[in-house]
């Protein structure tokens, strides 16, 4: 009973970590693309 609870908690924790990692990688990738496509025409839109 106790081990089953720990197992489900670990599975939830793993899923949350995977989600967080994916989110962080997506944000980093988006900022990288944003920096590489930082043309003078895109600057007024960001402001």
Order of alpha helices (4+ residues) and beta strands (2+ residues): alpha-alpha
